Amino acid sequence: MSAIDDLRERTRGQVFTEGDEGYDAARRVHNGMYDRRPQAVVRCENAGDVMAAVDYARTNGLDLAVRGGGHSVPGFGTVDDGVVIDLSMMRNVRVDPVTRTARAGGGATWGDFNAATHAFGLATTGGVVSTTGIGGLTLGGGIGYLARGLGLACDNLISADVVTADGRFMIASEKENEDLFWALRGGGGNFGVVTALEYRLAPVTTVYGGPMFFELADAAAVLTGFRDLMPNASEQLGGFPAFQIAPPLPFIPEDRHGETFVAIVGCWAGDPDRGETEISRFRDFAPVVAEHVGTMPYPALNSAFDALYPKGLQHYWKASFATELTDEAIQVHVRRGRDVPVVNSTVHIYPIDGAVHRVTADGTAFAYRNANFATVIAGMWPDPAQNEANIDWVRSYYDDLVPESEAGGYINFMAEDDQGRIRENYRQNYDRLVEVKGKYDPGNLFHLNQNIVP
């Protein structure tokens, strides 16, 4: 029996190899820039399948990629001539409304998670696109609409099921394998394959919010107003400023479709009776050109931008943290944000104060607890012929922000060429992360990530 046949015998899920029906679909990831051909894609159905795939990659000396939602911007969810662990079949979500907790498979997306928890009037901090996997987002920290009130996604993680590099199954929590649990909360996929995650939930049913579009000429006023408002605003007020080309949506005047605007996407998750008042604070910054604001289920806001980010676009992103959104940084945004190249590309500036700051800098691997803003320059476009121009836009924008930013950034928003920033991303936590990496993955089997080298 060949090694690959033995792998098939050990797994309940499908194993796709070159020539198999479904192989081409199984190897594709969200970022169309990465067209790689793995030796095997193991579509796991349980932790035992993951253990078998890890053993197969390790014993055969093969590179190992781990894929949850498949949204990794640097294409870490696929690999040439190696093994891909695909968790997309492990998407079940079980909610306990009494304890206000939920346990979800490592391949669940935020759409899966929100659909299950919303039925009970509960939620936790997720991202801003519902097709993103819960595992990847949480392991990198987890910034989202509810972060100011509830903390990061990783701050709401109670426990994780993990398969380590030696093929062992472990549970990581505050009471078991505490060092591993600490590292998972912000350290990314460096320490094992997370097959299930358990979260703390909070009462969130409907929110009041949505996008508001302002003229580019008012960009400085909008960004300054947002910067000055948020430190004293209720933690139930979330959202972010953005630069966005207007898509052809009915609430935007037809003659403005395709034009670039500065926008604010607001989210009030507190007392519904205060929603209009709280969101109206954004209207004080400048005249609103168009808006689609109102009461909606939280999952509706979390999925509102899914259509802008279909699978197969070319992606190249850069990220930075900022303690303050300085006047100089605002001028960079005003100058560079107007050049957003296509409707899919965007720039978001996420506020990460409030509850995020109530966790100490060394309380989890996520180190930038003093940062107030996380910026992402998200280049996404359909035509590979435009790669050079679009990548240059992202890099130039990022370079101009460097003097006004912290040295490190949010690993979930980083590109493949950001490996040189690893130490800066983790600051005072880096040496401890290296120790944990050396304990659980001394051979660096899990190196297809923003890699912490043992």
N, C-alpha and C positions, 0 to 999 in steps of 0.2 A: 504494500500500500504506500502511495506517495505521501509526502508531508501534507499536501493540500487536501488529499482524500481523507487523511487522518483528521485534519481540521474540520472538514465537513461532517465527519462522524461525531465529533465532539460538540457540534453546535446544532441547536434547534433552528436558528435563523438561517437565511440564505447566505451562501458564499459565492460571490460573483468573481469570475476570472475572465481574462481576455477570450473572446469568442462566445461567451455565454449570452443568451438572450437576456437583455436588461442590463448588461455590463455598462454600456455607454451612459444610460440614465443614472446608474448607481454611482458612477465616478464623478458626476458633475456637482459642483458647488455653486453657491450664490454668485460669487465673483467670476464673471466670464473671462477674466484675464488669465485664469489658471485652468489649463486644459491638460491635466495630468492623467497618467495611465498606471494605476496601482497594479501590483501583482494580484492582490485580492482585496475585495471590499466585503467585509463581514457585517451583514445587517443583523445586528444582535437583537434577541428577543428577551434576554434575561441576563443577570449578572454572570451566570455560568458561561454563556457565550462570550462575554467580555473576557473572562478569565482565560478561556481557550485561545482567543485571538491574541491576547497579550503574551501568553506562553509561546504561541507560534512565532510571533514577531521576534521575541527575545532569543529563542533557541536557534532561529535561522538567521540571526544577525540582520534583520530587515528594519528599515525605517518604519515608524508607526505614527499614523495620523489619527486623531480622534475628532469625530464630527457629531455635534448635537444638532443645532438648527442649521448649520452649514453657512452661517453668515460671516465667518472669519474673513476680515478684509484682506489679510495677507495670504489667504488660501491655505491656511494651516490644516483645513479639514480634508486635504487630499495630498497625494505624494506619488511620484514616479517610482515604479518597481518595488514599492513597499506594501504595507498593510494599512487599510483604512478600517477603523472601528466606527461603524455607522449606528448611532443610537436612535434613529428615527422611528423605530418600531416600539420603543420604550417610552410611551407618551401618556400613560394613564395618570390621572390626578385624583387623589382621594382627599376629600375635605372632612374635617371633624369640626362641626360648627360649635360644639360645646367648648372645646379647648381652643378654638380659633386657630387651628393649624391646618396645613395641607402638606401632603406628601406626593411628590411628582417624580415620574421617571426622567432620567437624564436626557432623553431626547425630546421632551415636551417643549413646545414653544410658549411664548407668553399668551398667544391666542388660546391655546389649549388650557393653560392655567387660569386665565381670566374667565373663560367660559364656565369652568367648574366652580371657582370661588364666588363669582358674581351671583350664582343661584342662591347663595346663602348671605348675600349682602356684605361680602368680605373681599379684601384685596391686600396685596403687598406691593412694594415698589418694584416695577418692571421697567422695561425700556420705553421707547417711543414708537416702535414698530412691532406689531404683534407676531410677525413671522420669525423674529429673533428667538433663538433657543434660550431657555432659562439657565442652562448650565454654564454656557460660555459667558453670558452677561453677568451672572452672579459671581463666578470665580474671579472675574476681573474687577469686581467691586459692585457694579450695578446702579448706574445713574438713571433716574426716570422722573416722571411727573410728581410722584409722591415723596421724593427723597427728603425735601425740607421738613416734612412732617413726620415721616416714618423712618428716615435713615436710608442708607443704601440697601440694595437687595441682599448683599452679604451680611448686613447688620441684622437682618431678619431671618437669617439661616439658623436653624436649630441643630440640624445634624445632616451628615452626608454619608451615603454608602460609597465606598471607594475600592477599586481594584488597583493595587499597587504594582510596581514593575516586576516583582517576583511572582505575580499571579495570585496573590492573597487577597481575600475579601476582608475589608475592615469597615468599621463604623467610626466616624469622626464626629465628636461633639465636645461640649464643655466638660464632659465626664469621661470620655473615652478618646484615647489618642489625641489629647488636647493640642499637642504641637502641630499635628497634621491639620486639625480643625482651624487653628490660627492661620496657618499658611494658605489654606484653601480660600480664605476670605480676602481675596485680592491678589493672590499669587498666581492666578491663572491655572492652566492645565499642566503645570510642571510636576505634579506629585502623584498623579494617577488618573484613572478613568472614573469619574463620578457617575454612578449608575442611578442614583436617586437622591433627591434633596427634600428636606423637610423645612417648612417655613412657618414663621409666626405671621398671623393675619390681623387686620384691623377692619373695623366697620367702614366700608366705602361702597356705596351703591351707585349713586349718581354723582356727577360732578358738573360744575358750571364752567364753561370755557369754550375754547376753539380758537381759530386763527383770526388775527386782525392784520390788515395790510396798510402800510403807511408809505408815503412818497419817499423815494431815495433822498430827496433834498432835506428830509426831516430825520435822516438816519442818526445824526449826532444827537439830536434832541431825544429821540426814542431810546438810544442806548444809554445816554446820560440819565434819563428819567428812570429807566429800569435799574441801573446801578444804584441810584440814590434811594429808590423806593424799597428794594428788597430787604436790606438789613433790618428794617423796622417793621416789615410786613408780617402778618400772621404766617406761621409755618404751614398753614393749610393752603396758602397761595403758592402755586408752582407754575411752571411754564418756562419759556425761554425766548429770547430774541433770535431772529434768523434773517438771513438774506436768501430770497427765494424768487425765482421766475414764476410769474403767475400762471398756473395751469388753466386749462379751459373749463372752469367750474362756473355754474350758473350764478353764484353770488358775487362774482367778479365781473365788472362791466366788460362786455364783449370786446370793446375797442382797446382794452388794457391787457387782454390775454397775451402772454409772451413777453410782457415787460417785467423788469426786475424791481422788486420792492424790498423794503425792510419790513419784517413782520414780527409780531409777538404771538406765540401760541400760549394761551393762558389756561390754567387749570385750578379752579377753586374746589377743594375737597372737604370743606367744612360745612357749617350750617347752611342748608340750601337757601334760606331766606336772605342770606348775606351775599349770595353769589353775584348778583348783578352789581351790587355796590363795590365788591372787591375787584371784580374784573374791570369795572369802569375806571379804576385807577390808571389803567394802561391808556385809556382814551384821553387822559389829561396831557399826555406827552406831545401829541400832535393830531391834526385832523386825520380821521380814518377814511381810507379810500373804499375799502370793502371789508366785510367781516362775516363770519359764520359762527356766531357765538350763542350759546344757550345751554339749557340743561340736557344732559345726555348720560346714558350709562357709561361708567368708567371704561369698559372694554371698547366702546365706540370711539372714544378719544384715543385710546391706546392703539387702535388700528386705523386711524383716520388717514395716515400717510402711506399705508401699505402699497397702494396702487402706483405710487411714484417710484417704488423700488422693486421691480419684478426681478426674478432670477435671470441671470445672464448678462447684466450690465457690467461694464468695466469699472473697477473700483480702485481708488487710491486716496487714502485719508492721512491726515496729520492731526495730532492732539497736543494740547498744552493746558496746564493749570495756571491760574492767576490768583494771587492773594487779593489784588484789587484790579478792577477794570479802570485803568488809568485813562486820563484824557488822551495821552499819547496812543494807548491801545485803541481807543475809540476812533482816533483819526486813521489808524491803520485799517480798521474795519470799514470805515466810511470809504476809504480810497480803494481797497481791494474787494470789498463785498459787492460793489456794483458790477464787477466783472464775472459774476457767476456764469459759467459757460453754457449750461443746458438746464432744462427744467428739473432734471433728476438731482443735480448737484445742489449743495446747500452749505451754509455755515450756521451752526447752532452754538449758543453760549448758555450753558446750563448753570443755574445757581445751585451750589452744593454747601449751603450753610445750614443753620437750624439744627435738626436732629443729627445730621452728618457730623457736626462739630462736637456732639456730646460723647462720641467715642474717642478715646485717646489715640494719639498717633501710633503707638505701639500696641494698641488693643487688638488690631487685626493687621494683616499684611498690607492693607490699603493705607498708604503712608501720609497722604496729603490732606490731613484733617483740618489744616489751617487754611486751605484754599477756599475761596468763595465762589470761583467760577471755573468751569471746565469747558474749554472751547474745542470744537471739532470742525475741521475744514474737510468736508466730505465730498470728494470728487467722484461722481457717478455718471457714466455716459454710455450710450449704446454702441458707438462706432469705434472699433479698435484703431481705425486710421487716425483718430483724434487723440490717441494716448499721449503722445509727447506734449502736445499743447495743454491738455488738461492736467497732466502730472505737473507740468511747469507752473500752472496757476496755483495748485495746492502748495507746492514747495515754496514758491515766492511769497505767498500769503503767510505761510508759517514762518519763514525766515524773518519777515518784517515784524512779526509778533514776538520773536525770541527776546529782544531786550526788555519787554514788558511782561514776561512770563517766568514761571518757575522752571528749573532745569528739567524736571520730569513731567510726564503726562499720563493720561489714562490709557492703560494698556489695551483696552477693548477698541480703541479708536486708532491704534498705531498700524503702520505699514511694515512690510517685510524688511525694509532697510532701516528700521529703528532699533535694531539689536544693540547698537552702541549706547543706548540710553537706559539700559536695564538698571544699572546701579542708581542712576538719578531717579528713576521711577519709584524706587523703594526706599531711598534715603537711609534713615536710621534702621530700617528693618531688613536691609539687604543681607547683612552678614548672618542674621538669624535664619533667613530664608535659605541661604546656602547650606547651613547646617541641617535644616529639615530636608532639603533636597538630597543631601548626602546620606541621610538615614533611610529615606523611602525610595530613592531612585539614584543610587550611586553610579550606575552606568549611563545615566542620562538617556534612558530609553525614550522618555517623554521630552524630546527636544524640539519638536515642531510646534513652537509657540514663541512668545516673547520669553526667551529661554534664560533660566537661572542655572548656571553651570555648577555642578557639584564640585 
